[in-house]
């Protein structure tokens, strides 16, 4: 067995006696330290353990017992505990807990188990095989770390919404600051007025708050524009910067080929004069930029005289028209990091080639140096994180906005049903590894399922298409409602009303699978025997069953969801929505054309009838529709133009829920566009999008009534729609 897994914990428990007095600690290990426990609850559990062990060597009694074994096994299996133990130790976990853990780890039986597990794992591993994992390390090799003096920063650009990659950067910077009792600065890098808006800044602030990230200080790069401008003057006067009016394409070509600009050796006076024209935003000044005089032919092209200031007449959302010139990110970042007191700049590996550039500015400007470390980006299959490419989907009308459930933005995945606890735990499990990995979505959604399953109320949904009425012989003469638990294993969630009647409804798929005299189980009611099946062609149109409540529910193969009807309990109509990835390729390449990789249909919807309790749920509520999966309430009925509760399917981490649904047509003709792809221009099909148009339901072929005139739910009539829209199937549902 592998030490650190649940199997190891069970092995330790079975190898030792189990005194009655230690039962509470076994429960504590299983319930408070398990893999599905939320991050904040784990921290509380660690604190309670530390307090308990202040004056104790063992969890229970005066010798090592099964309580110690259970607790040690749970902590050994906890990725979050292990990360904290490795990086921060007693500063985060507490001195008593870390002392006790080290003591139990040194026990002979634990050492034997660890050694045996290592040997077993080695023996099971094929010769020469490599073990791959998406679990990273927090070991960045930070230098100059002093407890209480570490300052990190998270510098988002307010030109869009945070995505899952930004979440990793934010959480890691916060983690290192808190691990060393330091400070986190949230700094908005607002140096490009063409793209930045106050609304993006507000959304980023809200997303960070939801992630549980609170900066000790919130600043803006624009707070330092005057200081950065003065440092640019200092560079010019030192002969370390020059003004350049070389055309953009020519400059790009010269940098690639290691050719010096004709303006590189201008005098200080000429450079100051032209920089002043830039500051004033004159017609001539707009043709110039300011470049750092680093190198002409350095093998690292990032070091070849990069641009550090450029003109822009667009009003800034904070400073208005005060400035006509703005610093580049690469210039302002080391300056602001130094003057704001940052000790460690942590950023993703996409900036690695620019690290020497970052470090060059400190001696050039006589600034306090800042240690810089990088970590790998969190890339997922079938997922785009490029802001430019995501903007293309928004501009083309393929998605409804930056919070579309198919987007990897924090808002998008939250709308899809991802919990903040799952996101935080997953990112911290990844650590700060520098190994680039293309991650599957299954583990993060599986982790999310562990968090929502214990607290998701259970409800029932039936597809409206070809819904089957069932006459229940032996059913109640008068419909009645009964309170039943919303979650059988979690009574704290309360109760829901279930309707029992002699006429119920079941799904067509279930009805079509029945055979005469077959005994099935009506979930939460009891067994019934199928007596009659009425078909029109292959479609079941009616059923008759005989209640057989004395039957054994464990003996039946089919457990069926159903809905009763009661004139006093109105049904709720819902739209069940599911999604595919926006692209059909696991890993996108730079020269991929959008025509080749765009998923033709990535949104699917079915109309359904759900139990009346669903109509009382608020937007954002997470539930489980029994035998269908987990769903989040995206719209209440009052929020939908069609009066339907909109429920979005939440992936559960299983292969079927995370695999691409797209099946490529082998006979389809592909368009090869090469590098001249169409990412920079919206699709020709782009048009104004109706709020519910993205549901991809078929257009109506004929105009017809959607419902038969008979009453489905006792005396409660289901009215006809006033207008025929593309949101409904056009044939009769019943």
C-alpha positions as CSV (number, residue, x, y, z in Angstrom):
1,X,0.0,0.0,0.0
2,X,1.1,3.6,-0.6
3,X,1.6,5.6,2.6
4,X,-0.4,8.8,2.3
5,X,-3.4,7.2,0.7
6,X,-6.6,6.2,2.4
7,X,-5.5,2.6,2.1
8,X,-2.4,3.4,4.2
9,X,-4.6,5.0,6.8
10,X,-6.8,1.9,6.9
11,X,-3.7,-0.4,7.1
12,X,-2.3,1.6,10.1
13,X,-5.7,1.3,11.8
14,X,-5.9,-2.4,11.3
15,X,-2.4,-3.0,12.6
16,X,-3.0,-1.5,16.0
17,X,-5.5,-1.9,18.8
18,X,-8.5,0.4,18.9
19,X,-9.2,1.5,22.5
20,X,-12.7,2.9,22.9
21,X,-11.4,6.2,24.3
22,X,-9.6,7.0,21.0
23,X,-12.8,6.8,18.9
24,X,-13.3,10.5,18.9
25,X,-9.9,11.1,17.4
26,X,-10.5,8.5,14.7
27,X,-13.6,10.4,13.8
28,X,-11.7,13.7,13.9
29,X,-9.1,12.3,11.4
30,X,-11.8,11.0,9.0
31,X,-14.2,14.0,9.2
32,X,-12.0,17.0,10.0
33,X,-8.8,16.1,8.1
34,X,-10.2,14.3,5.0
35,X,-9.7,15.2,1.4
36,X,-13.1,16.8,0.9
37,X,-12.7,19.3,3.8
38,X,-12.6,23.0,2.9
39,X,-9.4,24.9,3.2
40,X,-10.5,27.2,6.1
41,X,-11.9,24.2,8.0
42,X,-8.6,22.4,7.7
43,X,-6.8,25.4,9.1
44,X,-9.2,25.4,12.1
45,X,-8.7,21.6,12.6
46,X,-4.9,22.2,12.6
47,X,-5.3,24.9,15.2
48,X,-7.4,22.7,17.4
49,X,-4.9,19.8,17.2
50,X,-2.1,22.2,18.1
51,X,-3.9,23.4,21.1
52,X,-4.8,19.8,22.2
53,X,-1.1,18.7,21.9
54,X,0.4,21.7,23.8
55,X,1.0,19.6,26.9
56,X,0.8,16.1,25.4
57,X,3.1,13.7,23.6
58,X,0.3,11.6,22.3
59,X,-3.3,12.3,21.2
60,X,-4.8,10.0,23.8
61,X,-3.2,8.5,26.9
62,X,0.5,8.1,27.6
63,X,1.7,5.9,24.8
64,X,1.3,5.8,21.0
65,X,-2.2,4.5,20.1
66,X,-4.5,4.0,17.2
67,X,-5.6,7.7,17.7
68,X,-2.1,8.8,16.8
69,X,-1.9,6.5,13.9
70,X,-5.3,7.7,12.5
71,X,-4.3,11.4,12.9
72,X,-0.8,10.8,11.4
73,X,-2.2,8.9,8.4
74,X,-4.8,11.7,7.7
75,X,-2.1,14.4,7.9
76,X,0.3,12.3,5.8
77,X,-2.4,12.2,3.1
78,X,-3.2,15.9,3.3
79,X,-1.4,17.8,0.5
80,X,-2.2,21.1,2.2
81,X,-0.7,19.9,5.5
82,X,2.4,18.6,3.8
83,X,3.0,21.8,1.9
84,X,2.7,23.9,5.0
85,X,5.0,21.6,6.9
86,X,7.6,21.8,4.3
87,X,7.6,25.5,3.8
88,X,6.4,27.1,7.0
89,X,6.4,24.5,9.7
90,X,5.4,25.6,13.1
91,X,4.9,29.2,12.0
92,X,1.6,28.1,10.3
93,X,0.8,24.7,11.8
94,X,1.9,25.5,15.4
95,X,4.8,24.2,17.4
96,X,2.9,21.4,19.3
97,X,1.4,19.9,16.1
98,X,4.7,19.9,14.2
99,X,6.6,18.4,17.2
100,X,4.0,15.7,17.6
101,X,4.0,14.9,13.9
102,X,7.8,14.6,13.8
103,X,7.6,12.3,16.9
104,X,5.0,10.0,15.5
105,X,6.9,9.9,12.1
106,X,10.0,8.6,14.0
107,X,8.1,5.7,15.5
108,X,9.5,2.3,14.4
109,X,6.1,1.1,13.1
110,X,5.8,4.2,10.9
111,X,9.3,3.9,9.6
112,X,8.7,0.3,8.7
113,X,5.4,1.2,6.9
114,X,7.1,4.0,5.0
115,X,9.9,1.7,3.9
116,X,7.6,-1.1,3.0
117,X,5.4,1.3,1.0
118,X,8.4,2.7,-0.9
119,X,9.6,-0.8,-1.8
120,X,6.1,-1.8,-2.9
121,X,5.8,1.2,-5.1
122,X,9.2,0.6,-6.6
123,X,8.3,-3.0,-7.3
124,X,5.0,-2.1,-8.9
125,X,6.6,0.5,-11.2
126,X,7.7,-0.8,-14.6
127,X,11.4,-0.6,-15.3
128,X,12.3,2.8,-16.8
129,X,8.8,4.1,-16.4
130,X,8.3,7.8,-15.5
131,X,5.8,8.9,-13.0
132,X,3.9,12.0,-14.0
133,X,1.8,14.1,-11.7
134,X,0.2,17.4,-11.6
135,X,1.0,17.9,-8.0
136,X,3.7,20.6,-7.7
137,X,6.2,21.7,-5.0
138,X,6.3,25.0,-3.0
139,X,10.1,24.9,-3.0
140,X,11.1,28.0,-5.1
141,X,14.5,28.4,-3.3
142,X,13.6,31.9,-2.2
143,X,16.7,33.8,-1.0
144,X,16.8,36.4,1.8
145,X,13.6,35.2,3.5
146,X,13.1,36.9,6.9
147,X,10.1,36.1,8.9
148,X,7.8,39.1,9.1
149,X,9.7,41.0,6.4
150,X,8.5,39.2,3.2
151,X,6.5,41.3,0.8
152,X,5.0,39.9,-2.4
153,X,2.7,41.5,-4.9
154,X,0.0,40.5,-7.4
155,X,-0.1,43.1,-10.3
156,X,-3.2,42.4,-12.5
157,X,-3.8,44.6,-15.5
158,X,-7.4,46.0,-15.3
159,X,-8.1,45.2,-19.0
160,X,-10.2,42.0,-18.5
161,X,-11.4,39.5,-16.0
162,X,-9.3,37.2,-13.9
163,X,-8.9,33.7,-15.3
164,X,-7.8,30.5,-13.6
165,X,-4.1,31.2,-14.4
166,X,-4.3,34.6,-12.6
167,X,-5.9,32.8,-9.7
168,X,-2.8,30.7,-9.3
169,X,-0.5,33.7,-9.4
170,X,-2.7,35.5,-6.8
171,X,-3.0,32.6,-4.5
172,X,0.7,31.7,-4.6
173,X,1.8,35.3,-3.8
174,X,-0.7,35.4,-0.9
175,X,0.5,32.0,0.3
176,X,4.2,33.0,0.4
177,X,3.4,36.3,2.1
178,X,1.2,34.6,4.8
179,X,3.6,31.7,5.3
180,X,6.3,34.1,6.3
181,X,4.1,36.5,8.3
182,X,4.6,39.1,5.6
183,X,2.6,41.4,3.4
184,X,0.8,41.1,0.1
185,X,0.4,44.1,-2.2
186,X,-2.4,44.1,-4.8
187,X,-1.2,46.5,-7.5
188,X,-3.3,47.4,-10.6
189,X,-0.9,47.7,-13.5
190,X,-2.8,50.5,-15.3
191,X,-0.3,51.6,-17.9
192,X,-2.4,51.1,-21.1
193,X,-5.4,53.4,-21.2
194,X,-6.5,51.8,-24.5
195,X,-7.6,48.6,-22.8
196,X,-8.2,49.5,-19.1
197,X,-11.5,50.3,-17.5
198,X,-12.7,51.0,-14.0
199,X,-15.3,48.1,-14.4
200,X,-12.5,45.6,-14.9
201,X,-10.8,46.9,-11.8
202,X,-14.0,46.4,-9.8
203,X,-14.5,42.9,-11.1
204,X,-10.9,41.9,-10.3
205,X,-11.3,43.3,-6.8
206,X,-14.5,41.3,-6.3
207,X,-13.0,38.1,-7.7
208,X,-10.0,38.4,-5.4
209,X,-12.3,38.9,-2.5
210,X,-14.3,35.7,-3.4
211,X,-11.0,33.8,-3.6
212,X,-10.3,34.9,-0.1
213,X,-7.4,37.1,-1.1
214,X,-7.1,40.5,0.7
215,X,-4.2,42.7,-0.1
216,X,-2.6,44.4,2.9
217,X,-2.1,47.3,0.5
218,X,-3.9,48.1,-2.8
219,X,-2.0,50.4,-5.1
220,X,-1.9,51.5,-8.8
221,X,1.1,51.9,-11.0
222,X,-0.5,55.2,-12.0
223,X,0.2,56.4,-8.4
224,X,3.9,56.4,-9.4
225,X,3.7,57.9,-12.9
226,X,5.6,61.1,-11.9
227,X,8.3,59.0,-10.2
228,X,8.7,56.6,-13.2
229,X,8.9,59.7,-15.5
230,X,11.7,61.1,-13.4
231,X,13.6,57.7,-13.6
232,X,13.3,57.9,-17.4
233,X,14.9,61.3,-17.3
234,X,17.6,59.9,-15.1
235,X,18.3,57.1,-17.6
236,X,18.5,59.6,-20.5
237,X,21.0,61.8,-18.6
238,X,23.1,58.7,-17.8
239,X,23.2,57.8,-21.5
240,X,21.2,54.6,-20.8
241,X,18.1,55.5,-22.9
242,X,17.4,57.2,-26.2
243,X,14.4,58.4,-28.2
244,X,13.7,56.5,-31.4
245,X,11.3,57.2,-34.3
246,X,12.2,54.1,-36.3
247,X,9.0,52.6,-37.9
248,X,7.6,49.7,-35.9
249,X,8.2,47.0,-38.5
250,X,11.7,48.2,-39.2
251,X,12.5,48.3,-35.4
252,X,11.1,44.8,-35.1
253,X,13.3,43.6,-37.9
254,X,16.4,45.3,-36.6
255,X,15.9,43.8,-33.1
256,X,15.5,40.3,-34.6
257,X,18.7,40.7,-36.6
258,X,20.8,42.5,-34.0
259,X,21.1,45.8,-35.9
260,X,21.6,49.0,-34.0
261,X,19.0,51.8,-34.5
262,X,20.3,54.9,-36.3
263,X,19.1,57.0,-33.3
264,X,21.0,54.9,-30.7
265,X,24.0,57.3,-30.5
266,X,22.1,60.6,-30.3
267,X,23.2,63.1,-27.7
268,X,21.6,63.4,-24.3
269,X,20.3,66.9,-25.3
270,X,18.5,65.5,-28.4
271,X,17.0,62.6,-26.4
272,X,15.7,65.0,-23.7
273,X,14.2,67.3,-26.3
274,X,12.4,64.6,-28.1
275,X,11.2,63.0,-24.9
276,X,9.7,66.3,-23.9
277,X,7.8,66.4,-27.3
278,X,6.5,62.9,-26.4
279,X,5.4,64.2,-22.9
280,X,3.5,67.1,-24.5
281,X,1.9,64.7,-27.0
282,X,2.7,66.9,-30.0
283,X,2.3,65.7,-33.6
284,X,6.0,65.0,-33.9
285,X,6.2,63.6,-30.4
286,X,3.7,60.9,-31.3
287,X,6.2,59.5,-33.8
288,X,8.8,58.8,-31.1
289,X,9.3,56.2,-28.3
290,X,11.9,55.9,-25.6
291,X,14.2,52.8,-25.6
292,X,16.6,51.5,-22.9
293,X,20.1,51.2,-24.2
294,X,20.8,47.6,-23.0
295,X,22.2,45.7,-26.0
296,X,22.0,45.4,-29.7
297,X,22.8,41.8,-30.3
298,X,22.3,40.0,-26.9
299,X,21.3,36.3,-27.6
300,X,18.3,37.0,-25.3
301,X,16.2,39.2,-27.6
302,X,14.3,40.7,-24.7
303,X,17.6,42.5,-23.9
304,X,17.8,44.2,-27.3
305,X,17.0,47.9,-26.4
306,X,13.4,47.4,-25.3
307,X,10.8,50.2,-25.5
308,X,10.2,51.7,-22.1
309,X,7.9,54.7,-22.9
310,X,5.4,55.3,-25.6
311,X,2.9,58.0,-26.5
312,X,-0.9,57.5,-26.0
313,X,-3.4,60.3,-26.1
314,X,-6.3,58.1,-24.8
315,X,-7.6,59.5,-21.5
316,X,-6.6,57.3,-18.5
317,X,-9.5,56.1,-16.4
318,X,-7.7,57.5,-13.2
319,X,-5.4,60.3,-14.3
320,X,-7.5,61.6,-17.2
321,X,-5.5,63.6,-19.8
322,X,-2.7,64.5,-17.4
323,X,-0.2,62.2,-19.2
324,X,0.4,61.7,-22.9
325,X,3.2,59.1,-22.3
326,X,3.0,55.8,-20.5
327,X,5.7,53.4,-19.3
328,X,5.8,49.8,-20.4
329,X,5.2,47.0,-17.9
330,X,8.8,45.9,-18.2
331,X,10.0,49.3,-17.2
332,X,7.6,50.3,-14.4
333,X,7.5,46.8,-12.7
334,X,11.1,46.8,-11.3
335,X,10.8,50.5,-10.3
336,X,7.5,50.1,-8.5
337,X,8.4,46.8,-6.9
338,X,11.6,48.4,-5.4
339,X,10.0,51.6,-4.1
340,X,6.9,49.8,-2.7
341,X,9.1,47.5,-0.7
342,X,8.5,44.2,-2.5
343,X,11.1,41.6,-1.5
344,X,10.2,38.7,-3.7
345,X,8.6,39.1,-7.2
346,X,6.8,35.8,-8.1
347,X,5.5,35.5,-11.6
348,X,4.8,32.8,-14.2
349,X,7.5,31.4,-16.5
350,X,6.3,33.2,-19.6
351,X,8.3,36.1,-18.3
352,X,11.5,34.1,-17.8
353,X,13.3,35.5,-20.8
354,X,12.6,39.0,-19.4
355,X,14.0,38.3,-16.0
356,X,17.5,39.6,-17.0
357,X,15.8,42.8,-18.2
358,X,14.0,43.2,-14.9
359,X,17.3,42.8,-13.0
360,X,19.2,45.2,-15.4
361,X,17.2,48.2,-14.2
362,X,18.2,48.0,-10.5
363,X,21.9,49.0,-10.9
364,X,21.0,51.2,-13.9
365,X,18.6,53.3,-11.8
366,X,20.4,52.7,-8.4
367,X,17.4,51.0,-6.9
368,X,17.2,48.4,-4.2
369,X,17.1,45.0,-6.0
370,X,14.1,42.6,-5.7
371,X,14.5,38.8,-5.8
372,X,12.6,37.3,-8.7
373,X,11.3,33.8,-9.0
374,X,9.0,32.2,-11.5
375,X,6.6,29.3,-11.5
376,X,4.8,27.3,-14.2
377,X,1.5,28.5,-15.7
378,X,-1.6,26.4,-15.1
379,X,-2.6,25.3,-18.6
380,X,-5.6,23.1,-19.2
381,X,-6.6,20.9,-22.1
382,X,-9.1,22.4,-24.6
383,X,-8.7,25.7,-22.9
384,X,-7.6,29.2,-24.0
385,X,-6.1,31.6,-21.5
386,X,-4.9,34.2,-24.0
387,X,-6.9,37.4,-23.3
388,X,-6.8,38.3,-27.0
389,X,-8.3,34.9,-28.1
390,X,-10.9,35.0,-25.4
391,X,-11.8,38.5,-26.5
392,X,-12.3,37.1,-30.0
393,X,-15.1,34.8,-28.7
394,X,-16.8,37.7,-26.9
395,X,-16.6,40.0,-30.0
396,X,-17.8,37.3,-32.3
397,X,-20.9,36.6,-30.2
398,X,-20.1,33.0,-29.7
399,X,-20.2,33.4,-26.0
400,X,-22.5,35.7,-23.9
401,X,-19.7,37.5,-22.1
402,X,-16.6,37.1,-19.9
403,X,-18.7,35.1,-17.4
404,X,-19.8,32.5,-19.9
405,X,-19.6,29.1,-18.3
406,X,-17.3,27.8,-21.1
407,X,-14.7,30.5,-20.2
408,X,-11.8,29.8,-17.9
409,X,-12.4,33.1,-16.1
410,X,-13.0,33.0,-12.4
411,X,-16.5,34.2,-13.0
412,X,-17.0,31.7,-15.8
413,X,-16.0,28.6,-13.8
414,X,-17.9,29.9,-10.8
415,X,-21.0,30.2,-13.0
416,X,-20.4,26.6,-14.1
417,X,-20.5,25.5,-10.5
418,X,-16.9,25.5,-9.4
419,X,-16.6,26.4,-5.7
420,X,-14.0,28.8,-4.4
421,X,-12.8,26.2,-1.9
422,X,-12.1,23.7,-4.7
423,X,-10.2,26.3,-6.7
424,X,-8.1,27.3,-3.7
425,X,-7.3,23.8,-2.7
426,X,-6.4,22.7,-6.3
427,X,-4.1,25.6,-6.8
428,X,-2.3,25.0,-3.5
429,X,-2.0,21.3,-4.4
430,X,-0.2,22.4,-7.6
431,X,2.4,24.3,-5.6
432,X,4.9,26.6,-7.3
433,X,6.5,24.0,-9.5
434,X,8.5,25.3,-12.5
435,X,7.5,22.2,-14.6
436,X,5.2,23.1,-17.4
437,X,2.2,20.8,-17.5
438,X,-1.0,20.5,-19.6
439,X,-3.6,19.6,-17.0
440,X,-6.8,17.7,-17.4
441,X,-9.9,19.1,-15.9
442,X,-10.9,15.9,-14.2
443,X,-9.1,16.4,-10.9
444,X,-10.3,19.9,-10.2
445,X,-13.9,18.9,-10.9
446,X,-13.5,15.7,-8.8
447,X,-12.2,17.8,-5.9
448,X,-15.2,20.2,-6.4
449,X,-17.6,17.2,-6.3
450,X,-16.2,16.1,-2.9
451,X,-17.0,19.6,-1.6
452,X,-20.5,20.0,-3.0
453,X,-21.8,16.4,-2.6
454,X,-22.3,16.5,1.2
455,X,-24.2,19.8,1.0
456,X,-26.1,19.5,-2.3
457,X,-29.8,18.9,-1.8
458,X,-31.3,16.1,-3.9
459,X,-34.1,16.9,-6.4
460,X,-35.9,15.3,-9.3
461,X,-36.0,16.3,-13.0
462,X,-37.8,14.6,-16.0
463,X,-37.3,15.5,-19.6
464,X,-40.4,17.0,-21.1
465,X,-39.8,15.4,-24.5
466,X,-42.1,12.4,-24.7
467,X,-42.8,12.4,-21.0
468,X,-44.8,9.3,-20.0
469,X,-47.9,9.3,-17.7
470,X,-48.1,6.4,-15.3
471,X,-51.3,5.1,-13.7
472,X,-50.4,3.8,-10.2
473,X,-52.8,1.1,-9.1
474,X,-52.9,1.1,-5.4
475,X,-51.8,4.7,-5.2
476,X,-53.6,7.3,-3.1
477,X,-57.1,8.3,-4.0
478,X,-56.3,11.9,-3.2
479,X,-52.9,13.3,-3.9
480,X,-50.9,14.3,-0.8
481,X,-47.5,15.8,0.0
482,X,-45.0,14.4,2.4
483,X,-41.9,16.1,3.9
484,X,-38.7,14.2,3.0
485,X,-35.1,15.0,3.7
486,X,-33.4,17.1,1.1
487,X,-30.2,15.0,1.7
488,X,-30.5,11.6,3.4
489,X,-27.0,11.9,4.8
490,X,-27.2,15.5,5.9
491,X,-30.4,16.3,7.9
492,X,-29.2,19.8,8.5
493,X,-30.3,20.7,5.0
494,X,-33.9,20.3,6.0
495,X,-36.8,18.8,4.1
496,X,-38.6,19.1,0.8
497,X,-42.2,18.4,-0.2
498,X,-42.8,15.2,-2.3
499,X,-46.1,14.7,-4.1
500,X,-47.7,11.2,-4.0
501,X,-50.5,10.5,-6.4
502,X,-52.1,7.8,-8.5
503,X,-50.9,9.5,-11.6
504,X,-47.2,10.1,-11.9
505,X,-44.7,10.8,-14.7
506,X,-41.5,9.1,-15.7
507,X,-38.8,9.7,-18.3
508,X,-39.3,8.2,-21.8
509,X,-35.9,6.4,-21.6
510,X,-36.9,4.7,-18.4
511,X,-40.4,3.7,-19.6
512,X,-38.9,2.3,-22.9
513,X,-36.7,0.0,-20.9
514,X,-39.5,-1.7,-18.9
515,X,-40.9,-5.1,-19.6
516,X,-44.3,-6.6,-18.7
517,X,-44.4,-7.9,-15.1
518,X,-41.0,-6.4,-14.3
519,X,-40.6,-5.1,-10.8
520,X,-39.0,-1.7,-10.5
521,X,-38.4,0.7,-7.6
522,X,-40.0,4.2,-7.6
523,X,-37.3,6.1,-5.6
524,X,-38.4,7.3,-2.2
525,X,-41.7,5.4,-2.5
526,X,-41.2,1.7,-3.0
527,X,-41.5,-1.1,-5.6
528,X,-44.1,-1.4,-8.3
529,X,-44.8,-4.1,-10.9
530,X,-45.3,-3.0,-14.6
531,X,-48.8,-4.3,-15.7
532,X,-49.3,-2.5,-19.0
533,X,-47.2,-0.7,-21.6
534,X,-48.9,1.4,-24.4
535,X,-46.7,2.2,-27.4
536,X,-47.0,4.2,-30.6
537,X,-44.2,2.8,-32.7
538,X,-41.1,2.8,-30.5
539,X,-42.4,5.5,-28.2
540,X,-44.1,4.6,-24.9
541,X,-47.2,6.8,-24.5
542,X,-48.6,5.4,-21.2
543,X,-47.9,2.9,-18.4
544,X,-49.8,1.1,-15.7
545,X,-48.1,-0.2,-12.6
546,X,-49.2,-2.0,-9.5
547,X,-47.7,-0.8,-6.2
548,X,-45.8,-3.5,-4.4
549,X,-44.5,-1.7,-1.3
550,X,-43.6,-4.9,0.5
551,X,-41.1,-5.7,-2.3
552,X,-37.4,-5.6,-1.6
553,X,-35.9,-2.4,-3.1
554,X,-32.5,-4.0,-3.0
555,X,-33.6,-6.8,-5.3
556,X,-34.6,-4.6,-8.3
557,X,-32.2,-3.5,-11.0
558,X,-34.0,-0.3,-11.9
559,X,-34.4,2.6,-9.5
560,X,-36.6,5.2,-11.2
561,X,-37.1,8.9,-10.6
562,X,-40.7,10.1,-11.0
563,X,-42.9,13.1,-10.2
564,X,-46.4,13.1,-8.9
565,X,-49.1,15.7,-9.5
566,X,-51.2,17.7,-7.1
567,X,-53.5,20.7,-8.0
568,X,-52.1,22.6,-5.0
569,X,-48.4,22.0,-5.9
570,X,-47.5,23.6,-9.2
571,X,-44.8,22.0,-11.3
572,X,-41.7,23.9,-12.3
573,X,-40.3,24.0,-15.8
574,X,-36.6,24.1,-16.2
575,X,-33.9,24.3,-18.8
576,X,-31.1,21.8,-18.3
577,X,-28.0,23.2,-19.9
578,X,-24.7,21.4,-20.6
579,X,-21.5,22.5,-22.4
580,X,-18.6,21.3,-24.5
581,X,-15.2,23.0,-24.8
582,X,-15.0,25.9,-27.2
583,X,-12.2,24.3,-29.1
584,X,-11.7,20.8,-30.4
585,X,-7.9,20.6,-29.9
586,X,-6.3,19.7,-26.5
587,X,-3.3,22.0,-27.0
588,X,-3.5,25.0,-29.4
589,X,-0.5,25.9,-31.4
590,X,0.5,29.4,-32.5
591,X,-0.4,28.9,-36.2
592,X,-3.7,27.1,-35.6
593,X,-6.6,28.6,-37.4
594,X,-9.9,29.3,-35.6
595,X,-11.8,27.6,-38.4
596,X,-9.9,24.4,-37.8
597,X,-10.4,24.2,-34.0
598,X,-13.7,25.9,-33.2
599,X,-16.2,23.5,-31.8
600,X,-19.3,23.8,-34.0
601,X,-21.8,23.3,-31.2
602,X,-20.7,23.8,-27.6
603,X,-23.9,24.4,-25.7
604,X,-26.8,22.0,-25.3
605,X,-30.2,22.4,-23.6
606,X,-33.2,20.2,-22.7
607,X,-36.5,21.4,-21.3
608,X,-37.6,19.5,-18.2
609,X,-40.1,19.3,-15.4
610,X,-38.6,19.5,-11.9
611,X,-40.1,19.1,-8.5
612,X,-41.8,22.2,-7.1
613,X,-39.1,22.7,-4.5
614,X,-36.6,23.8,-7.2
615,X,-38.7,26.8,-7.9
616,X,-37.8,28.1,-4.4
617,X,-34.0,28.0,-5.0
618,X,-32.0,31.1,-5.3
619,X,-29.6,31.8,-8.1
620,X,-26.2,30.2,-7.4
621,X,-27.7,27.3,-5.4
622,X,-26.1,23.9,-6.1
623,X,-28.2,20.8,-6.2
624,X,-28.1,17.2,-7.4
625,X,-30.7,16.1,-9.8
626,X,-30.9,12.4,-8.9
627,X,-29.6,10.1,-11.7
628,X,-28.6,13.1,-13.7
629,X,-25.8,14.8,-11.8
630,X,-25.0,18.1,-10.1
631,X,-26.4,21.4,-11.3
632,X,-26.2,25.1,-10.3
633,X,-29.1,27.5,-10.6
634,X,-28.1,30.0,-13.2
635,X,-31.4,31.8,-13.5
636,X,-34.5,31.8,-11.4
637,X,-37.7,31.6,-13.3
638,X,-38.3,35.4,-12.8
639,X,-34.9,36.2,-14.3
640,X,-35.6,34.2,-17.5
641,X,-37.6,35.7,-20.4
642,X,-39.2,32.3,-20.8
643,X,-40.1,31.9,-17.2
644,X,-37.9,28.8,-16.9
645,X,-35.5,27.9,-14.1
646,X,-32.1,27.5,-15.8
647,X,-29.9,24.8,-14.4
648,X,-26.3,24.4,-15.6
649,X,-24.7,20.9,-15.4
650,X,-21.6,20.8,-13.1
651,X,-18.9,18.3,-14.2
652,X,-18.2,15.7,-11.6
653,X,-14.6,14.7,-12.7
654,X,-15.6,11.5,-14.3
655,X,-14.4,10.8,-17.9
656,X,-17.8,11.3,-19.4
657,X,-18.2,14.8,-17.9
658,X,-14.8,16.1,-18.8
659,X,-14.3,14.5,-22.2
660,X,-14.8,16.6,-25.4
661,X,-18.3,15.9,-26.8
662,X,-17.3,16.9,-30.3
663,X,-17.0,14.1,-32.8
664,X,-15.1,15.1,-35.9
665,X,-16.6,14.3,-39.3
666,X,-13.8,12.4,-41.2
667,X,-15.2,13.7,-44.5
668,X,-15.2,17.3,-43.5
669,X,-12.9,19.7,-45.4
670,X,-10.5,21.6,-43.2
671,X,-9.4,25.1,-44.0
672,X,-5.6,25.6,-43.6
673,X,-4.8,29.2,-42.8
674,X,-1.2,29.0,-41.6
675,X,0.0,31.9,-39.6
676,X,-2.4,34.3,-41.1
677,X,-5.2,33.1,-38.9
678,X,-8.3,35.0,-38.0
679,X,-7.9,35.4,-34.2
680,X,-7.5,39.2,-34.6
681,X,-10.8,39.8,-36.3
682,X,-14.3,38.9,-35.2
683,X,-16.2,36.1,-37.0
684,X,-18.2,37.2,-40.0
685,X,-21.2,35.6,-38.3
686,X,-20.9,37.9,-35.3
687,X,-24.2,39.6,-34.5
688,X,-26.2,40.8,-31.5
689,X,-27.0,37.9,-29.2
690,X,-30.4,37.4,-27.7
691,X,-30.0,36.7,-23.9
692,X,-31.0,33.1,-24.3
693,X,-29.8,32.6,-27.9
694,X,-26.6,30.8,-26.8
695,X,-28.7,27.8,-25.7
696,X,-28.4,26.2,-29.2
697,X,-31.9,24.9,-29.4
698,X,-33.3,24.0,-32.8
699,X,-35.2,26.5,-34.9
700,X,-38.9,25.8,-35.3
701,X,-39.8,24.1,-38.6
702,X,-43.6,24.5,-38.2
703,X,-45.9,26.5,-36.1
704,X,-47.9,24.3,-33.8
705,X,-49.3,24.0,-30.3
706,X,-46.7,23.0,-27.8
707,X,-49.1,21.3,-25.4
708,X,-52.2,19.1,-25.7
709,X,-55.3,20.8,-24.3
710,X,-55.8,18.2,-21.5
711,X,-54.6,19.1,-18.0
712,X,-51.4,17.4,-17.0
713,X,-51.4,18.3,-13.3
714,X,-54.9,17.7,-12.0
715,X,-56.9,20.9,-12.3
716,X,-53.9,23.1,-13.0
717,X,-53.8,23.9,-16.7
718,X,-50.6,24.5,-18.4
719,X,-51.2,27.4,-20.7
720,X,-50.1,27.8,-24.3
721,X,-47.1,30.0,-25.1
722,X,-48.0,33.5,-26.4
723,X,-45.3,33.4,-29.0
724,X,-43.4,30.7,-30.8
725,X,-39.7,31.1,-30.2
726,X,-36.6,29.2,-31.1
727,X,-36.2,28.1,-27.5
728,X,-38.8,25.3,-27.9
729,X,-39.1,22.1,-29.9
730,X,-42.0,22.5,-32.3
731,X,-43.6,19.1,-31.9
732,X,-46.0,18.2,-29.1
733,X,-44.1,17.2,-26.0
734,X,-46.8,15.0,-24.4
